[in-house]
């Protein structure tokens, strides 16, 4: 059934909020921005048709305040709410409360979020649908004694993962039985603080794998499509740093298989909207295993946009109002190769320490095949309360080698002063031999690159 969207509340901040305002405008949809008192000078506030202060800087009193967000949406006559990524984007309760008050939640429904956002329930769904799984526990645990019994049958080393949420929070690698109690307590405590849910489930830990995710999109008419895969192997402490697509290590047969598995899972849970099905890939055995699904748009979605020629954020609005899915992978396959570099306000030489403050110089690169998605500007005061990402540098080329060459040029010409950023880290990665040759794994940054680079 068509659900008109004349005006939407953008329930986020930063780059994704600005991007959503622009996507809405391209479709003739008005936007209402919300902002904390710390974000009063953020560009999404000025770009939207209207802006409302939602509260003080702490997210719990502003961007995570469901009641206030819904109140503002209704008071400004919005038809829907766009959650972006982070904050409330994967909270089933928020999607349910939006629906209960007659607001279109621009994302999957509460049931899909609840199923796929609960890692244990997501594993059960994947098993039922025949999607390959990492050996792990059948459910999640709140007590270490029960987890220890399951651990004995799975085998060590283990990866402890929070049932709710993502982004590496509530996650620990457990090498041996003697470490389980301590690490379980740490992971559970962190999960409670981040997500309000301390339940932990267990997976067998692979020491050297790649992280490959498939972008899926479904509509309310039953269509589900895979829009290619992204290789997100360059990460530190489970936080992605560089993403690229298509993956340089998949052949055509594996590419078709992993994308088919992702579509099977999304279709099996009647998924509507943008989502990402994530897998680990063992290069030695050439096997892939499902690990989780993110029921939202991803930070790295521009990689897919570049290799498909699409606008995924605008498509979220279209699908939410009942349109049929209009994006697809071109019949000839991916359009060239794209790589995204996350530009964070962090000092990579000092344990990636966040460093908020004033940007005294900001000169992003321009040129063929270079895209910068950002929300900051020269003189902008980066607040200390939120994620440290300043921008996403996305490069595109006809081949991976061309994309790498453009990346080197773009990073060399990216001028930033006033704050430490991860630009020098990315330059160092490209100057080395491993990433260009794709000789990496998910722990490569921690076990190989940083020890070499920092001496």
N, C-alpha and C positions, 0 to 999 in steps of 0.2 A: 504494500500500500504506500503511495507517495506521501512523504512527510515534508511539507514545505519548510524551507529554511530561509527566512527573510533577515534574521538577525541572530548572531551567535555570540556567546560569551567565550572568550579565550582564557581558559583557566590555567595559565602558565606564564612564564616569564622568558626573558632572554631571546636567543636566536629562534627557537621554535615558535614563540609567541609572535614575533615579527613576521616570520614565514607564514603563519596561519592567517594573520591579518591580510597579507598580500594575496594569499590563495583565495580567501573569502571574497575579497574585492574583485578578483578576476572572474568570479562567478556571479557578481551582482549581489552578494550577501553582505549586509552590514555587520560590523564587529564591535564588541564592547570589550575593551581590555581591562584587566584588573592588575593592580600593582600594590606591593607593600610600600611603606614609607621610604624604604631604602632604594626602591626602583623608580622613584618619581621622575628621574631624568633618563629612563630607559627608552629607546626609540619606539618600542611597540606601544608605549603610552600615547605618543604623538601620532603614530601611524593609524591607529584605530579611529573609528567614527566617534567613539566615546570612551572615556576611561574613568574607572572608579577605584579609589583607594580601598584595599581589602583588609588592611591591618598593619601592625608593626612588623619589623624584619623577620623574626623567627617564623619558619614555615608553618609550624603548628598553629600560629595565630594569624596566618594569612593564606598562603597557597594550599594548605592542607585543611583549611576550615570548610568542611562540606556545607554546613548550614549557611554560612555567610555567602559562599559562592552561589548556592541555589537561590538564596534570598536576592542577591544582586541580579541574577539572571531573570528572575521573575519581575523584579522591580523595574528593570529596563526593557521589559517585553521581549526577551529573547525567546527564540524557538528551540535552541539547542545549546549544548556546551561542548567545546573542543578541549580535550585534556592534554594533547601533545604527548611528550614522554616524561617520565619521572613523576614526582608528586602523586596525584590521584589517578594517573592514567591506567593503572592496573588494579584498582580497588573495586571489587565487585559491588561493594556496598554503595559506592558513589554512583556507579552506573544504574543500580537499582533505584536509588533515591531520585535520580534524574527522571527515570521512567515513571516513577510513582507520582511525580509532580507535573507530568506532561511535557517534560523537556527531552529532546532528542540527544542522547549521548552519542557523540560522534566517534564511535568505536564499536567493538563487539558488545553483545549483550552480557548482562551480569552472569548468566549461567556459564557462558564460554569463558569469561574471565575467571570465575571461581574454579572451573575444572582445570583449565590450563595454567592458571596462576598458582595452583597448589601442585607442587612438583610431584608429589606422590600420586595424586589423582591423574596428573598428566601422563605419568608412566603407565598407570593402569589403562588409560585410554589408548596409548600407543601400543601396549601389549595386545589389547583386544583387537586392534586394527592391523596387527601384523607388522608394525614398524620396528626395525631393529633397535634393541635397547642395551645400554651399558648394564652389565650385571650389578644389581643393587637391591636395596630393601623393598619389600612390597608396600610399606607404609612409612610414615614419619614417626619420630619418637620424641617424647618429652622427658623421658627418664633414661639415664645412661645404662642402667642394668638391662633394659629391654634392647637398647641399641647394641650392647656388647654381645648379646646372644645372636642377633642378626649379623653382626660383623664377623663372627666366627665362621659363618657359612659362606659369606661373600669373599673373605680373604683380604689380607692387607697387601699394599697400602690402600687406604680408603680416602675418599673425598666426602667430607661432611658438608651438607648444603641445607640452608634454610628452606623450609617448605614454602614460605611466601617470599615474594620479592626477588631481587637479583642484584646485579652490579657488583658481585663479589662480597657483599655483606652477609655475615652469617655463614661463611665458608672457610673451611680449614682442611689442610692435607694432614692425614693421620698416618704416620709411617708404621706404627706397631701397636699391639694391644696395650702396652704400658702407657701410651700417650692418649688413649681414647677418652678417659674421664676428664682430663684437663682440657683437651681440645673441644670436646663435646660441650662442656660448660661455657667455654669462650664463645663458640659459635652460637649457642642458644641465647646467651646473654646479649650478644650483638644483634641477633635476629629480633629479639624482643624490643630492643631500643629502636631498630630501624623499621620494623613492620608490625610490632605488637603481637607477634606470634613466634614463640621460641621452639617450635617443633623442627626437628632435624631429620633428614633422611640420608641414607648412605649409598654411595656408589663405589665401585672399584675404581681406583685411581690409576690412570695411564700416565706414565712419566713424560712421554714425548709424543704428543699428538697435535693435530691441527684442529682449529675451530672453524667450522664452515656452517653458515646459516643460509636458509632459503627464504627469500621474500615471498610471502603468499598474500593473496587478496581475494576476498569473497564478497558476493553481493547477496541481497535478500531474495534473489530469483533462483538461487541454487548453484550459481557459477562460482567455481574456485579455480584460480590459476596460480602457477608459480612464475615469478618474474626474475628467474635466475638466482644465482647464489653469490654470496660475499664471503671472502676468506678473511677472518678476523683473528688470525693466529698471533699477530704482534700485540701482546698484552702484558700487563704487569699487575700481579696480585688480582687477576681476573678482571681487570679494567682494560678495555680495548684502547689501543693507541693509534693503530693504523689498520685500515680495512681496504680491501680491494675486490674487484669483480671483473671478469669471472675468476674463479680460483685457478692459480697456475698449476695445481697438482692433480686436477681431475681430468680424466679423459671423457670422451663423449658418452660412453656407456655408463660410467659412474655418475656423470652429471645428470643424465636422464633418470637414473635410479634414485638418486638422493632427492631430486625435485619431485618425482612421483610419490616418494614416501611422504614428503611434506604435504602434498596435495591430499593424499589419502587421509592423513591425520586431520587437516583442517576441514575437509569435507565431512569426516566422520563426526566432528563435534559441531557441524553446521555453522561454521565460522563465517562471520560477516565483518568486513573491514580489513584494515592492514594488520598483518601479523608476521612474526618471524619464527620459523621452526629451526632450532639450533641442534647441531650435531658435532660430535668429535669424529675425526677421521684418522685412522691409523695407517700411515703410509706403508708400513712393512706388510701388513696383511691385506691392505687395500679394502678395509672394511670401515663402514661408518655406523655410528650409533646415536640415536636420539638422546638428548639430554634435557631439553626444556623448550617451552614456547613462550615468547614474549608477545603479549596480547595488546600491542600498541605499535605506533610508528617507532622506528629506531633512530638513534642519532646518526647512524651511517646510511640512512636511506638515500642520500644523494648519489651514492655509488650506483644504486639500481636505476635511479633516474637518468644518469648519464649513459648507461648501456642499454636502456630501453627507450629513451627519448620521451619520458613521461613526467608527469607532475603528481607524485603520490599523495601529497597533502591535499591538493585540489580534488583528487579522486576520493579521498576520505569524505569530503563534504558531499560529493555526488552520490556516493553509495549510501551515505547516511540519510539522504532525502529520498531514497528509493530508486535511484537510477540503476540501470544495468551497468555492469562492469565494462569500462571502456579501455583499460590499459591491458597490454599483453606484450610478451616477448616477441620481437619481430620474427617473422617466419625464417629469416636467414640467420637468426641467432643473435647473440649480444653484439651491440654496436661498439666495437673497439674494446678498450680496457680503461678502467677508472680506478683511482686510488684516492682515499681520503686520509688526511692527517689531522688529528685533533690538536688544535692550538690551545693549550691550557696555560693559565697563569700559575705555573709551577716551576720550581728550580730542580731540574732533573738531576743535577750533580749533588744535590743534598736531599736524597730520598724523595724526590718529587714533592718537595714541601710547597704547599699553596702559599702564594704571596699577593694578597689583595693590595689595592692602592690605585694611584692615578697613572693613566697612560699618558706620557708626555709626548710620545710620537707613535703614530699608527698609520702605516703606509702599506696596505695589502698589495700583493702583486696583481697584475692584469696581463692579458694576452690570450692568444688562441689556446683553447683547451684548459684554461684556468678559471676556476670558480671559487669564490670565497663567500661562505654563509656566515654572517656575524651579526652582532648587535651593538658592538662597541665603537668608539670613535676617539679621536685625539682629545685628551682632556677628560675622558670618561673616568669616573671613580668606580673601580671594581669593588663591589661590596664583599665582606668576608663571610656572609651568611649562607652562600649557595655554592653550587657546583662551580669549579674553577675554569670551565671551558669558555674561551673568548671567541673562538671561530672554528670553522671547519674549512680547511683548504682541500679542494677536490680538483684533481687533474685528470685529464682524459686524453687518450691518444689512440691512433689506429691499432697500435700494438702495445704490449706491456713495456717494451723497450722505449717506445716513444713517450708513453706516460711517465716512465721513470726519468727520462731526460727532461721533460717539462716540469716534473716535480723538483728536480735539482735546481732548475732555473728559478722557479717560483719561490722556493725556500731561500735561495740566495738573495733574492730581491725583496723579501718580506721584512720590512723595517718596523721594529717595535722598540720603544724605550720607556723607561719608568718602572717596568716590571720584568721579572724573570719569566720566561715562557719556555715551552717545550720545542720551539723552533730549532735551537741548536741540537737537541736530541734527534729530531728527524733528519737534520743534515748529517749527523754522525752515522745514523742507520744507513742512509743512502750511500755514504762514503765507504762503508764497509763492504765486504764481499758476500755475506750471508743472505741478507734480504734480497738484493738484486738477483741472486742465484736461487732464491726461494729455499734455502737450507735453514729452516726455522721450525720451531714448535712453540706451544703455548707458554713454556717456561724459559724460552730462549733469552728473553730480555734479562731475566733475573739470573740465570745460570751461566750465560755465555757473554752477552753483549755488555752488560754493566761492569762485570769484573774486568773485561778487556779495556773498556772505554775509561774507566775510573782508576785503573791500575791497582 
